[in-house]
Amino acid sequence: MSGPGGQAPVTVYSRPGCPYCYLLRRGLRRRNVAFTEVDIWADPDAAAAVRAVANGNETVPTVHVAGQWLVNPRAATVAQLAYG
């Protein structure tokens, strides 16, 4: 399934005040990557999903894109996967 411009859906799992999340969001916007953001402090299911892929930790940003989970990825990596 693809979104705008043939882009795969991108979900960014974050929490308020996270500087790494801010940098990733900025990088994705600069690369015109559309994304949905989920606050793991407000969504227990999202927090559980992050723990499941981050060795039990709530490491953010964690991204789901193109069927892959990425923990603290670079925006360029996310963009590459999103536009495949």
Summary of the structure (lengths in Angstrom):
residues: 84
radius of gyration: 11.9
end to end distance: 12.0
largest distance: 34.7
contacts: 238
relative contact order: 0.25
helix: 40%
strand: 20%
